[in-house]
Structure formats: C-alpha cells, structure tokens
Amino acid sequence: MRVLKMRDSYDFSKSKPNPYAKKLKKQVTIRLDEDTIEYFKGLAEDKGVPYQSLINLYLRDCAQSHKDLTMKWQ
C-alpha cells in the first residue's frame, strides 16, 4: 500500500473557479409537521432518493412553475 504525504504548500495559481459554486445549497432550518415529514420520507423511500432532496425538488418545481398558494381560513 502506497502512503501519500501532505506537502507543506500547494500551488493554486492555475486553478479555476468552481463552475457549480452558484448552485451550492444553503442550509436552513424549517419547521414541518411530523405527518408532512413522514409523507415525504415514505415517498422518498419509494423513489430511492433522500427525503430532503425530494422536498427540495418539489419546492423547486413549485418555484419554477410559479405555483400560487390558495389559502382559506375557517
């Protein structure tokens, strides 16, 4: 087995910016009802994706299609 040793310094003068940096995700805290989380966890398990990714995909779809929320207070 070959062991690599860390150098004392590295040359990044020819490095390029990360092309995906604008699409990095931002961590936020959001409060969701337990039944909502369980719904997405079950759906995510059926689809084979992490539930947080599924929630993100759903919210992104809502934003891209400019879905408008209709609320009726009773």
PQR file with spaces between the fields and no chain letter, atoms N, CA, C, O and H, PARSE charges and radii, in Angstrom:
ATOM       1  N    MET     1       0.842   -1.185    0.000 -0.4000 1.5000
ATOM       2  CA   MET     1       0.000    0.000    0.000 -0.0000 2.0000
ATOM       3  C    MET     1       0.880    1.239    0.000  0.5500 1.7000
ATOM       4  O    MET     1       1.829    1.343    0.776 -0.5500 1.4000
ATOM       5  N    ARG     2       0.555    2.166   -0.872 -0.4000 1.5000
ATOM       6  CA   ARG     2       1.340    3.390   -1.013 -0.0000 2.0000
ATOM       7  C    ARG     2       0.749    4.491   -0.130  0.5500 1.7000
ATOM       8  O    ARG     2      -0.448    4.771   -0.202 -0.5500 1.4000
ATOM       9  H    ARG     2      -0.216    2.081   -1.503  0.4000 1.0000
ATOM      10  N    VAL     3       1.567    5.100    0.682 -0.4000 1.5000
ATOM      11  CA   VAL     3       1.127    6.165    1.575 -0.0000 2.0000
ATOM      12  C    VAL     3       1.554    7.500    0.983  0.5500 1.7000
ATOM      13  O    VAL     3       2.731    7.709    0.689 -0.5500 1.4000
ATOM      14  H    VAL     3       2.540    4.873    0.741  0.4000 1.0000
ATOM      15  N    LEU     4       0.594    8.402    0.811 -0.4000 1.5000
ATOM      16  CA   LEU     4       0.905    9.729    0.285 -0.0000 2.0000
ATOM      17  C    LEU     4       1.122   10.696    1.437  0.5500 1.7000
ATOM      18  O    LEU     4       0.412   10.663    2.442 -0.5500 1.4000
ATOM      19  H    LEU     4      -0.362    8.233    1.050  0.4000 1.0000
ATOM      20  N    LYS     5       2.104   11.545    1.271 -0.4000 1.5000
ATOM      21  CA   LYS     5       2.432   12.505    2.310 -0.0000 2.0000
ATOM      22  C    LYS     5       1.953   13.890    1.886  0.5500 1.7000
ATOM      23  O    LYS     5       2.105   14.271    0.725 -0.5500 1.4000
ATOM      24  H    LYS     5       2.680   11.572    0.455  0.4000 1.0000
ATOM      25  N    MET     6       1.375   14.644    2.820 -0.4000 1.5000
ATOM      26  CA   MET     6       0.931   16.008    2.527 -0.0000 2.0000
ATOM      27  C    MET     6       2.143   16.900    2.291  0.5500 1.7000
ATOM      28  O    MET     6       3.152   16.812    2.991 -0.5500 1.4000
ATOM      29  H    MET     6       1.251   14.334    3.763  0.4000 1.0000
ATOM      30  N    ARG     7       2.017   17.742    1.307 -0.4000 1.5000
ATOM      31  CA   ARG     7       3.067   18.733    1.055 -0.0000 2.0000
ATOM      32  C    ARG     7       2.928   19.880    2.050  0.5500 1.7000
ATOM      33  O    ARG     7       1.876   20.073    2.659 -0.5500 1.4000
ATOM      34  H    ARG     7       1.198   17.813    0.738  0.4000 1.0000
ATOM      35  N    ASP     8       4.010   20.632    2.199 -0.4000 1.5000
ATOM      36  CA   ASP     8       3.952   21.802    3.071 -0.0000 2.0000
ATOM      37  C    ASP     8       3.120   22.918    2.449  0.5500 1.7000
ATOM      38  O    ASP     8       2.474   23.688    3.159 -0.5500 1.4000
ATOM      39  H    ASP     8       4.864   20.476    1.704  0.4000 1.0000
ATOM      40  N    SER     9       3.138   23.002    1.110 -0.4000 1.5000
ATOM      41  CA   SER     9       2.328   24.013    0.423 -0.0000 2.0000
ATOM      42  C    SER     9       1.936   23.494   -0.959  0.5500 1.7000
ATOM      43  O    SER     9       2.579   22.602   -1.511 -0.5500 1.4000
ATOM      44  H    SER     9       3.663   22.377    0.533  0.4000 1.0000
ATOM      45  N    TYR    10       0.871   24.073   -1.499 -0.4000 1.5000
ATOM      46  CA   TYR    10       0.375   23.695   -2.816 -0.0000 2.0000
ATOM      47  C    TYR    10       0.240   24.941   -3.672  0.5500 1.7000
ATOM      48  O    TYR    10      -0.020   26.026   -3.151 -0.5500 1.4000
ATOM      49  H    TYR    10       0.349   24.798   -1.051  0.4000 1.0000
ATOM      50  N    ASP    11       0.415   24.796   -4.995 -0.4000 1.5000
ATOM      51  CA   ASP    11       0.322   25.917   -5.934 -0.0000 2.0000
ATOM      52  C    ASP    11      -1.062   25.915   -6.579  0.5500 1.7000
ATOM      53  O    ASP    11      -1.385   25.025   -7.365 -0.5500 1.4000
ATOM      54  H    ASP    11       0.626   23.915   -5.418  0.4000 1.0000
ATOM      55  N    PHE    12      -1.870   26.909   -6.245 -0.4000 1.5000
ATOM      56  CA   PHE    12      -3.202   27.037   -6.816 -0.0000 2.0000
ATOM      57  C    PHE    12      -3.284   28.173   -7.836  0.5500 1.7000
ATOM      58  O    PHE    12      -4.377   28.623   -8.178 -0.5500 1.4000
ATOM      59  H    PHE    12      -1.608   27.632   -5.606  0.4000 1.0000
ATOM      60  N    SER    13      -2.145   28.633   -8.314 -0.4000 1.5000
ATOM      61  CA   SER    13      -2.129   29.778   -9.228 -0.0000 2.0000
ATOM      62  C    SER    13      -2.831   29.485  -10.554  0.5500 1.7000
ATOM      63  O    SER    13      -3.321   30.412  -11.199 -0.5500 1.4000
ATOM      64  H    SER    13      -1.256   28.268   -8.036  0.4000 1.0000
ATOM      65  N    LYS    14      -2.891   28.229  -10.974 -0.4000 1.5000
ATOM      66  CA   LYS    14      -3.534   27.872  -12.243 -0.0000 2.0000
ATOM      67  C    LYS    14      -4.918   27.244  -12.014  0.5500 1.7000
ATOM      68  O    LYS    14      -5.488   26.643  -12.924 -0.5500 1.4000
ATOM      69  H    LYS    14      -2.493   27.476  -10.451  0.4000 1.0000
ATOM      70  N    SER    15      -5.440   27.384  -10.823 -0.4000 1.5000
ATOM      71  CA   SER    15      -6.750   26.793  -10.521 -0.0000 2.0000
ATOM      72  C    SER    15      -7.866   27.628  -11.148  0.5500 1.7000
ATOM      73  O    SER    15      -7.687   28.808  -11.450 -0.5500 1.4000
ATOM      74  H    SER    15      -4.977   27.873  -10.084  0.4000 1.0000
ATOM      75  N    LYS    16      -9.011   26.991  -11.336 -0.4000 1.5000
ATOM      76  CA   LYS    16     -10.170   27.658  -11.925 -0.0000 2.0000
ATOM      77  C    LYS    16     -11.283   27.693  -10.880  0.5500 1.7000
ATOM      78  O    LYS    16     -11.362   26.811  -10.024 -0.5500 1.4000
ATOM      79  H    LYS    16      -9.156   26.032  -11.091  0.4000 1.0000
ATOM      80  N    PRO    17     -12.148   28.717  -10.949 -0.5600 1.5000
ATOM      81  CA   PRO    17     -13.263   28.774  -10.009  0.2800 2.0000
ATOM      82  C    PRO    17     -14.210   27.588  -10.213  0.5500 1.7000
ATOM      83  O    PRO    17     -14.334   27.060  -11.318 -0.5500 1.4000
ATOM      84  N    ASN    18     -14.860   27.188   -9.153 -0.4000 1.5000
ATOM      85  CA   ASN    18     -15.822   26.099   -9.214 -0.0000 2.0000
ATOM      86  C    ASN    18     -17.026   26.535  -10.049  0.5500 1.7000
ATOM      87  O    ASN    18     -17.707   27.491   -9.677 -0.5500 1.4000
ATOM      88  H    ASN    18     -14.760   27.617   -8.255  0.4000 1.0000
ATOM      89  N    PRO    19     -17.312   25.850  -11.186 -0.5600 1.5000
ATOM      90  CA   PRO    19     -18.446   26.270  -12.021  0.2800 2.0000
ATOM      91  C    PRO    19     -19.796   26.011  -11.365  0.5500 1.7000
ATOM      92  O    PRO    19     -20.812   26.540  -11.816 -0.5500 1.4000
ATOM      93  N    TYR    20     -19.822   25.215  -10.318 -0.4000 1.5000
ATOM      94  CA   TYR    20     -21.067   24.888   -9.641 -0.0000 2.0000
ATOM      95  C    TYR    20     -21.284   25.712   -8.370  0.5500 1.7000
ATOM      96  O    TYR    20     -22.265   25.501   -7.656 -0.5500 1.4000
ATOM      97  H    TYR    20     -18.997   24.785   -9.951  0.4000 1.0000
ATOM      98  N    ALA    21     -20.392   26.635   -8.088 -0.4000 1.5000
ATOM      99  CA   ALA    21     -20.461   27.393   -6.840 -0.0000 2.0000
ATOM     100  C    ALA    21     -21.763   28.177   -6.709  0.5500 1.7000
ATOM     101  O    ALA    21     -22.257   28.359   -5.596 -0.5500 1.4000
ATOM     102  H    ALA    21     -19.596   26.807   -8.668  0.4000 1.0000
ATOM     103  N    LYS    22     -22.328   28.643   -7.819 -0.4000 1.5000
ATOM     104  CA   LYS    22     -23.579   29.396   -7.751 -0.0000 2.0000
ATOM     105  C    LYS    22     -24.756   28.490   -7.404  0.5500 1.7000
ATOM     106  O    LYS    22     -25.790   28.974   -6.945 -0.5500 1.4000
ATOM     107  H    LYS    22     -21.926   28.495   -8.723  0.4000 1.0000
ATOM     108  N    LYS    23     -24.611   27.183   -7.616 -0.4000 1.5000
ATOM     109  CA   LYS    23     -25.699   26.260   -7.358 -0.0000 2.0000
ATOM     110  C    LYS    23     -25.542   25.511   -6.038  0.5500 1.7000
ATOM     111  O    LYS    23     -26.283   24.563   -5.777 -0.5500 1.4000
ATOM     112  H    LYS    23     -23.771   26.790   -7.989  0.4000 1.0000
ATOM     113  N    LEU    24     -24.603   25.914   -5.214 -0.4000 1.5000
ATOM     114  CA   LEU    24     -24.427   25.249   -3.930 -0.0000 2.0000
ATOM     115  C    LEU    24     -25.676   25.449   -3.081  0.5500 1.7000
ATOM     116  O    LEU    24     -26.330   26.489   -3.158 -0.5500 1.4000
ATOM     117  H    LEU    24     -24.001   26.683   -5.426  0.4000 1.0000
ATOM     118  N    LYS    25     -25.994   24.472   -2.293 -0.4000 1.5000
ATOM     119  CA   LYS    25     -27.179   24.553   -1.451 -0.0000 2.0000
ATOM     120  C    LYS    25     -26.852   25.282   -0.156  0.5500 1.7000
ATOM     121  O    LYS    25     -25.728   25.232    0.345 -0.5500 1.4000
ATOM     122  H    LYS    25     -25.462   23.627   -2.230  0.4000 1.0000
ATOM     123  N    LYS    26     -27.855   25.953    0.365 -0.4000 1.5000
ATOM     124  CA   LYS    26     -27.704   26.679    1.615 -0.0000 2.0000
ATOM     125  C    LYS    26     -28.491   25.947    2.691  0.5500 1.7000
ATOM     126  O    LYS    26     -29.652   25.588    2.490 -0.5500 1.4000
ATOM     127  H    LYS    26     -28.767   25.994   -0.042  0.4000 1.0000
ATOM     128  N    GLN    27     -27.867   25.733    3.808 -0.4000 1.5000
ATOM     129  CA   GLN    27     -28.530   25.054    4.918 -0.0000 2.0000
ATOM     130  C    GLN    27     -29.452   26.037    5.628  0.5500 1.7000
ATOM     131  O    GLN    27     -29.048   27.142    5.991 -0.5500 1.4000
ATOM     132  H    GLN    27     -26.924   26.024    3.971  0.4000 1.0000
ATOM     133  N    VAL    28     -30.701   25.610    5.820 -0.4000 1.5000
ATOM     134  CA   VAL    28     -31.676   26.423    6.550 -0.0000 2.0000
ATOM     135  C    VAL    28     -32.392   25.531    7.562  0.5500 1.7000
ATOM     136  O    VAL    28     -32.352   24.303    7.472 -0.5500 1.4000
ATOM     137  H    VAL    28     -31.030   24.713    5.526  0.4000 1.0000
ATOM     138  N    THR    29     -33.033   26.162    8.505 -0.4000 1.5000
ATOM     139  CA   THR    29     -33.867   25.433    9.453 -0.0000 2.0000
ATOM     140  C    THR    29     -35.310   25.734    9.089  0.5500 1.7000
ATOM     141  O    THR    29     -35.690   26.893    8.925 -0.5500 1.4000
ATOM     142  H    THR    29     -33.065   27.159    8.578  0.4000 1.0000
ATOM     143  N    ILE    30     -36.109   24.688    8.963 -0.4000 1.5000
ATOM     144  CA   ILE    30     -37.514   24.851    8.614 -0.0000 2.0000
ATOM     145  C    ILE    30     -38.331   23.934    9.513  0.5500 1.7000
ATOM     146  O    ILE    30     -37.939   22.798    9.775 -0.5500 1.4000
ATOM     147  H    ILE    30     -35.800   23.746    9.096  0.4000 1.0000
ATOM     148  N    ARG    31     -39.441   24.422    9.971 -0.4000 1.5000
ATOM     149  CA   ARG    31     -40.312   23.636   10.850 -0.0000 2.0000
ATOM     150  C    ARG    31     -41.427   23.036   10.006  0.5500 1.7000
ATOM     151  O    ARG    31     -42.203   23.760    9.382 -0.5500 1.4000
ATOM     152  H    ARG    31     -39.759   25.346    9.758  0.4000 1.0000
ATOM     153  N    LEU    32     -41.503   21.713    9.992 -0.4000 1.5000
ATOM     154  CA   LEU    32     -42.522   20.996    9.238 -0.0000 2.0000
ATOM     155  C    LEU    32     -43.300   20.090   10.175  0.5500 1.7000
ATOM     156  O    LEU    32     -42.761   19.585   11.159 -0.5500 1.4000
ATOM     157  H    LEU    32     -40.873   21.125   10.500  0.4000 1.0000
ATOM     158  N    ASP    33     -44.564   19.891    9.863 -0.4000 1.5000
ATOM     159  CA   ASP    33     -45.378   18.960   10.651 -0.0000 2.0000
ATOM     160  C    ASP    33     -44.822   17.549   10.503  0.5500 1.7000
ATOM     161  O    ASP    33     -44.278   17.194    9.458 -0.5500 1.4000
ATOM     162  H    ASP    33     -45.002   20.302    9.064  0.4000 1.0000
ATOM     163  N    GLU    34     -44.964   16.745   11.562 -0.4000 1.5000
ATOM     164  CA   GLU    34     -44.452   15.374   11.535 -0.0000 2.0000
ATOM     165  C    GLU    34     -45.077   14.554   10.412  0.5500 1.7000
ATOM     166  O    GLU    34     -44.396   13.755    9.769 -0.5500 1.4000
ATOM     167  H    GLU    34     -45.406   17.034   12.411  0.4000 1.0000
ATOM     168  N    ASP    35     -46.391   14.754   10.174 -0.4000 1.5000
ATOM     169  CA   ASP    35     -47.036   13.978    9.120 -0.0000 2.0000
ATOM     170  C    ASP    35     -46.526   14.369    7.728  0.5500 1.7000
ATOM     171  O    ASP    35     -46.491   13.538    6.821 -0.5500 1.4000
ATOM     172  H    ASP    35     -46.944   15.403   10.696  0.4000 1.0000
ATOM     173  N    THR    36     -46.137   15.623    7.568 -0.4000 1.5000
ATOM     174  CA   THR    36     -45.557   16.067    6.298 -0.0000 2.0000
ATOM     175  C    THR    36     -44.207   15.391    6.081  0.5500 1.7000
ATOM     176  O    THR    36     -43.917   14.913    4.985 -0.5500 1.4000
ATOM     177  H    THR    36     -46.165   16.298    8.305  0.4000 1.0000
ATOM     178  N    ILE    37     -43.396   15.354    7.110 -0.4000 1.5000
ATOM     179  CA   ILE    37     -42.085   14.709    7.018 -0.0000 2.0000
ATOM     180  C    ILE    37     -42.249   13.226    6.718  0.5500 1.7000
ATOM     181  O    ILE    37     -41.546   12.683    5.866 -0.5500 1.4000
ATOM     182  H    ILE    37     -43.631   15.742    8.001  0.4000 1.0000
ATOM     183  N    GLU    38     -43.163   12.575    7.406 -0.4000 1.5000
ATOM     184  CA   GLU    38     -43.393   11.141    7.184 -0.0000 2.0000
ATOM     185  C    GLU    38     -43.876   10.874    5.758  0.5500 1.7000
ATOM     186  O    GLU    38     -43.491    9.877    5.147 -0.5500 1.4000
ATOM     187  H    GLU    38     -43.734   13.016    8.098  0.4000 1.0000
ATOM     188  N    TYR    39     -44.719   11.763    5.231 -0.4000 1.5000
ATOM     189  CA   TYR    39     -45.187   11.623    3.857 -0.0000 2.0000
ATOM     190  C    TYR    39     -44.004   11.641    2.886  0.5500 1.7000
ATOM     191  O    TYR    39     -43.872   10.760    2.037 -0.5500 1.4000
ATOM     192  H    TYR    39     -45.032   12.573    5.728  0.4000 1.0000
ATOM     193  N    PHE    40     -43.151   12.650    3.022 -0.4000 1.5000
ATOM     194  CA   PHE    40     -42.009   12.775    2.118 -0.0000 2.0000
ATOM     195  C    PHE    40     -40.983   11.660    2.339  0.5500 1.7000
ATOM     196  O    PHE    40     -40.342   11.219    1.385 -0.5500 1.4000
ATOM     197  H    PHE    40     -43.257   13.366    3.712  0.4000 1.0000
ATOM     198  N    LYS    41     -40.820   11.201    3.575 -0.4000 1.5000
ATOM     199  CA   LYS    41     -39.903   10.088    3.828 -0.0000 2.0000
ATOM     200  C    LYS    41     -40.394    8.817    3.137  0.5500 1.7000
ATOM     201  O    LYS    41     -39.605    8.086    2.537 -0.5500 1.4000
ATOM     202  H    LYS    41     -41.341   11.559    4.350  0.4000 1.0000
ATOM     203  N    GLY    42     -41.705    8.555    3.223 -0.4000 1.5000
ATOM     204  CA   GLY    42     -42.268    7.381    2.546 -0.0000 2.0000
ATOM     205  C    GLY    42     -42.147    7.478    1.038  0.5500 1.7000
ATOM     206  O    GLY    42     -41.785    6.510    0.370 -0.5500 1.4000
ATOM     207  H    GLY    42     -42.345    9.148    3.710  0.4000 1.0000
ATOM     208  N    LEU    43     -42.451    8.652    0.507 -0.4000 1.5000
ATOM     209  CA   LEU    43     -42.346    8.874   -0.936 -0.0000 2.0000
ATOM     210  C    LEU    43     -40.894    8.749   -1.397  0.5500 1.7000
ATOM     211  O    LEU    43     -40.614    8.170   -2.446 -0.5500 1.4000
ATOM     212  H    LEU    43     -42.745    9.438    1.050  0.4000 1.0000
ATOM     213  N    ALA    44     -39.984    9.295   -0.609 -0.4000 1.5000
ATOM     214  CA   ALA    44     -38.561    9.237   -0.938 -0.0000 2.0000
ATOM     215  C    ALA    44     -38.056    7.795   -0.930  0.5500 1.7000
ATOM     216  O    ALA    44     -37.245    7.409   -1.772 -0.5500 1.4000
ATOM     217  H    ALA    44     -40.211    9.765    0.243  0.4000 1.0000
ATOM     218  N    GLU    45     -38.538    7.010    0.020 -0.4000 1.5000
ATOM     219  CA   GLU    45     -38.131    5.600    0.086 -0.0000 2.0000
ATOM     220  C    GLU    45     -38.614    4.856   -1.155  0.5500 1.7000
ATOM     221  O    GLU    45     -37.882    4.036   -1.709 -0.5500 1.4000
ATOM     222  H    GLU    45     -39.197    7.323    0.704  0.4000 1.0000
ATOM     223  N    ASP    46     -39.838    5.136   -1.596 -0.4000 1.5000
ATOM     224  CA   ASP    46     -40.377    4.510   -2.806 -0.0000 2.0000
ATOM     225  C    ASP    46     -39.584    4.897   -4.043  0.5500 1.7000
ATOM     226  O    ASP    46     -39.388    4.085   -4.947 -0.5500 1.4000
ATOM     227  H    ASP    46     -40.432    5.802   -1.146  0.4000 1.0000
ATOM     228  N    LYS    47     -39.127    6.152   -4.074 -0.4000 1.5000
ATOM     229  CA   LYS    47     -38.399    6.667   -5.243 -0.0000 2.0000
ATOM     230  C    LYS    47     -36.900    6.403   -5.167  0.5500 1.7000
ATOM     231  O    LYS    47     -36.199    6.514   -6.173 -0.5500 1.4000
ATOM     232  H    LYS    47     -39.286    6.811   -3.339  0.4000 1.0000
ATOM     233  N    GLY    48     -36.403    6.055   -3.980 -0.4000 1.5000
ATOM     234  CA   GLY    48     -34.977    5.770   -3.829 -0.0000 2.0000
ATOM     235  C    GLY    48     -34.100    7.006   -3.770  0.5500 1.7000
ATOM     236  O    GLY    48     -32.948    6.980   -4.204 -0.5500 1.4000
ATOM     237  H    GLY    48     -36.972    5.966   -3.163  0.4000 1.0000
ATOM     238  N    VAL    49     -34.652    8.100   -3.227 -0.4000 1.5000
ATOM     239  CA   VAL    49     -33.872    9.331   -3.068 -0.0000 2.0000
ATOM     240  C    VAL    49     -34.001    9.803   -1.618  0.5500 1.7000
ATOM     241  O    VAL    49     -34.964    9.443   -0.941 -0.5500 1.4000
ATOM     242  H    VAL    49     -35.587    8.120   -2.874  0.4000 1.0000
ATOM     243  N    PRO    50     -33.054   10.597   -1.134 -0.5600 1.5000
ATOM     244  CA   PRO    50     -33.176   11.141    0.225  0.2800 2.0000
ATOM     245  C    PRO    50     -34.399   12.069    0.317  0.5500 1.7000
ATOM     246  O    PRO    50     -34.707   12.795   -0.628 -0.5500 1.4000
ATOM     247  N    TYR    51     -35.082   12.035    1.451 -0.4000 1.5000
ATOM     248  CA   TYR    51     -36.313   12.813    1.576 -0.0000 2.0000
ATOM     249  C    TYR    51     -36.074   14.314    1.496  0.5500 1.7000
ATOM     250  O    TYR    51     -36.928   15.048    0.999 -0.5500 1.4000
ATOM     251  H    TYR    51     -34.832   11.445    2.218  0.4000 1.0000
ATOM     252  N    GLN    52     -34.919   14.783    1.979 -0.4000 1.5000
ATOM     253  CA   GLN    52     -34.631   16.218    1.890 -0.0000 2.0000
ATOM     254  C    GLN    52     -34.444   16.639    0.436  0.5500 1.7000
ATOM     255  O    GLN    52     -34.835   17.741    0.053 -0.5500 1.4000
ATOM     256  H    GLN    52     -34.225   14.186    2.382  0.4000 1.0000
ATOM     257  N    SER    53     -33.847   15.763   -0.375 -0.4000 1.5000
ATOM     258  CA   SER    53     -33.698   16.051   -1.804 -0.0000 2.0000
ATOM     259  C    SER    53     -35.064   16.089   -2.473  0.5500 1.7000
ATOM     260  O    SER    53     -35.306   16.924   -3.345 -0.5500 1.4000
ATOM     261  H    SER    53     -33.529   14.867   -0.064  0.4000 1.0000
ATOM     262  N    LEU    54     -35.947   15.201   -2.076 -0.4000 1.5000
ATOM     263  CA   LEU    54     -37.292   15.165   -2.644 -0.0000 2.0000
ATOM     264  C    LEU    54     -38.065   16.438   -2.298  0.5500 1.7000
ATOM     265  O    LEU    54     -38.740   17.006   -3.156 -0.5500 1.4000
ATOM     266  H    LEU    54     -35.750   14.523   -1.368  0.4000 1.0000
ATOM     267  N    ILE    55     -37.970   16.883   -1.060 -0.4000 1.5000
ATOM     268  CA   ILE    55     -38.621   18.134   -0.666 -0.0000 2.0000
ATOM     269  C    ILE    55     -38.050   19.288   -1.468  0.5500 1.7000
ATOM     270  O    ILE    55     -38.798   20.155   -1.922 -0.5500 1.4000
ATOM     271  H    ILE    55     -37.421   16.422   -0.362  0.4000 1.0000
ATOM     272  N    ASN    56     -36.731   19.314   -1.651 -0.4000 1.5000
ATOM     273  CA   ASN    56     -36.093   20.371   -2.430 -0.0000 2.0000
ATOM     274  C    ASN    56     -36.584   20.349   -3.876  0.5500 1.7000
ATOM     275  O    ASN    56     -36.879   21.401   -4.443 -0.5500 1.4000
ATOM     276  H    ASN    56     -36.124   18.611   -1.282  0.4000 1.0000
ATOM     277  N    LEU    57     -36.673   19.159   -4.477 -0.4000 1.5000
ATOM     278  CA   LEU    57     -37.166   19.045   -5.853 -0.0000 2.0000
ATOM     279  C    LEU    57     -38.603   19.547   -5.968  0.5500 1.7000
ATOM     280  O    LEU    57     -38.944   20.245   -6.922 -0.5500 1.4000
ATOM     281  H    LEU    57     -36.434   18.305   -4.016  0.4000 1.0000
ATOM     282  N    TYR    58     -39.437   19.195   -5.003 -0.4000 1.5000
ATOM     283  CA   TYR    58     -40.833   19.633   -5.019 -0.0000 2.0000
ATOM     284  C    TYR    58     -40.925   21.156   -4.900  0.5500 1.7000
ATOM     285  O    TYR    58     -41.661   21.795   -5.651 -0.5500 1.4000
ATOM     286  H    TYR    58     -39.160   18.628   -4.227  0.4000 1.0000
ATOM     287  N    LEU    59     -40.185   21.729   -3.966 -0.4000 1.5000
ATOM     288  CA   LEU    59     -40.218   23.181   -3.785 -0.0000 2.0000
ATOM     289  C    LEU    59     -39.648   23.907   -5.003  0.5500 1.7000
ATOM     290  O    LEU    59     -40.160   24.956   -5.395 -0.5500 1.4000
ATOM     291  H    LEU    59     -39.586   21.209   -3.356  0.4000 1.0000
ATOM     292  N    ARG    60     -38.589   23.356   -5.605 -0.4000 1.5000
ATOM     293  CA   ARG    60     -38.018   23.951   -6.806 -0.0000 2.0000
ATOM     294  C    ARG    60     -39.035   23.943   -7.944  0.5500 1.7000
ATOM     295  O    ARG    60     -39.168   24.924   -8.676 -0.5500 1.4000
ATOM     296  H    ARG    60     -38.172   22.504   -5.287  0.4000 1.0000
ATOM     297  N    ASP    61     -39.759   22.812   -8.087 -0.4000 1.5000
ATOM     298  CA   ASP    61     -40.792   22.719   -9.119 -0.0000 2.0000
ATOM     299  C    ASP    61     -41.878   23.765   -8.890  0.5500 1.7000
ATOM     300  O    ASP    61     -42.342   24.397   -9.839 -0.5500 1.4000
ATOM     301  H    ASP    61     -39.651   22.015   -7.492  0.4000 1.0000
ATOM     302  N    CYS    62     -42.283   23.948   -7.643 -0.4000 1.5000
ATOM     303  CA   CYS    62     -43.276   24.973   -7.321 -0.0000 2.0000
ATOM     304  C    CYS    62     -42.778   26.369   -7.700  0.5500 1.7000
ATOM     305  O    CYS    62     -43.523   27.170   -8.266 -0.5500 1.4000
ATOM     306  H    CYS    62     -41.906   23.434   -6.872  0.4000 1.0000
ATOM     307  N    ALA    63     -41.530   26.646   -7.386 -0.4000 1.5000
ATOM     308  CA   ALA    63     -40.960   27.963   -7.676 -0.0000 2.0000
ATOM     309  C    ALA    63     -40.816   28.192   -9.180  0.5500 1.7000
ATOM     310  O    ALA    63     -41.123   29.279   -9.669 -0.5500 1.4000
ATOM     311  H    ALA    63     -40.926   25.996   -6.927  0.4000 1.0000
ATOM     312  N    GLN    64     -40.351   27.179   -9.918 -0.4000 1.5000
ATOM     313  CA   GLN    64     -40.149   27.330  -11.359 -0.0000 2.0000
ATOM     314  C    GLN    64     -41.464   27.467  -12.112  0.5500 1.7000
ATOM     315  O    GLN    64     -41.535   28.169  -13.122 -0.5500 1.4000
ATOM     316  H    GLN    64     -40.101   26.296   -9.520  0.4000 1.0000
ATOM     317  N    SER    65     -42.495   26.805  -11.629 -0.4000 1.5000
ATOM     318  CA   SER    65     -43.789   26.886  -12.312 -0.0000 2.0000
ATOM     319  C    SER    65     -44.658   28.008  -11.734  0.5500 1.7000
ATOM     320  O    SER    65     -45.812   28.172  -12.132 -0.5500 1.4000
ATOM     321  H    SER    65     -42.437   26.235  -10.809  0.4000 1.0000
ATOM     322  N    HIS    66     -44.102   28.773  -10.802 -0.4000 1.5000
ATOM     323  CA   HIS    66     -44.787   29.920  -10.179 -0.0000 2.0000
ATOM     324  C    HIS    66     -46.151   29.518   -9.611  0.5500 1.7000
ATOM     325  O    HIS    66     -47.147   30.214   -9.805 -0.5500 1.4000
ATOM     326  H    HIS    66     -43.165   28.640  -10.480  0.4000 1.0000
ATOM     327  N    LYS    67     -46.177   28.392   -8.914 -0.4000 1.5000
ATOM     328  CA   LYS    67     -47.425   27.942   -8.298 -0.0000 2.0000
ATOM     329  C    LYS    67     -47.863   28.962   -7.255  0.5500 1.7000
ATOM     330  O    LYS    67     -47.061   29.459   -6.463 -0.5500 1.4000
ATOM     331  H    LYS    67     -45.368   27.826   -8.756  0.4000 1.0000
ATOM     332  N    ASP    68     -49.139   29.255   -7.279 -0.4000 1.5000
ATOM     333  CA   ASP    68     -49.693   30.198   -6.322 -0.0000 2.0000
ATOM     334  C    ASP    68     -50.458   29.422   -5.264  0.5500 1.7000
ATOM     335  O    ASP    68     -51.210   28.501   -5.582 -0.5500 1.4000
ATOM     336  H    ASP    68     -49.791   28.851   -7.921  0.4000 1.0000
ATOM     337  N    LEU    69     -50.272   29.784   -4.044 -0.4000 1.5000
ATOM     338  CA   LEU    69     -50.923   29.105   -2.925 -0.0000 2.0000
ATOM     339  C    LEU    69     -52.292   29.731   -2.662  0.5500 1.7000
ATOM     340  O    LEU    69     -52.418   30.949   -2.538 -0.5500 1.4000
ATOM     341  H    LEU    69     -49.661   30.532   -3.786  0.4000 1.0000
ATOM     342  N    THR    70     -53.294   28.892   -2.582 -0.4000 1.5000
ATOM     343  CA   THR    70     -54.638   29.342   -2.245 -0.0000 2.0000
ATOM     344  C    THR    70     -54.917   28.912   -0.816  0.5500 1.7000
ATOM     345  O    THR    70     -54.875   27.725   -0.494 -0.5500 1.4000
ATOM     346  H    THR    70     -53.192   27.903   -2.682  0.4000 1.0000
ATOM     347  N    MET    71     -55.203   29.887    0.038 -0.4000 1.5000
ATOM     348  CA   MET    71     -55.450   29.575    1.441 -0.0000 2.0000
ATOM     349  C    MET    71     -56.854   30.030    1.816  0.5500 1.7000
ATOM     350  O    MET    71     -57.278   31.133    1.470 -0.5500 1.4000
ATOM     351  H    MET    71     -55.238   30.852   -0.224  0.4000 1.0000
ATOM     352  N    LYS    72     -57.555   29.177    2.518 -0.4000 1.5000
ATOM     353  CA   LYS    72     -58.873   29.528    3.031 -0.0000 2.0000
ATOM     354  C    LYS    72     -58.870   29.292    4.532  0.5500 1.7000
ATOM     355  O    LYS    72     -58.675   28.168    4.994 -0.5500 1.4000
ATOM     356  H    LYS    72     -57.210   28.281    2.799  0.4000 1.0000
ATOM     357  N    TRP    73     -59.083   30.339    5.274 -0.4000 1.5000
ATOM     358  CA   TRP    73     -59.113   30.226    6.744 -0.0000 2.0000
ATOM     359  C    TRP    73     -60.543   29.898    7.165  0.5500 1.7000
ATOM     360  O    TRP    73     -61.499   30.502    6.678 -0.5500 1.4000
ATOM     361  H    TRP    73     -59.242   31.252    4.899  0.4000 1.0000
ATOM     362  N    GLN    74     -60.670   28.962    8.048 -0.4000 1.5000
ATOM     363  CA   GLN    74     -62.005   28.582    8.522 -0.0000 2.0000
ATOM     364  C    GLN    74     -62.166   28.888    9.977  0.5500 1.7000
ATOM     365  O    GLN    74     -63.227   28.634   10.547 -0.5500 1.4000
ATOM     366  H    GLN    74     -59.894   28.472    8.443  0.4000 1.0000
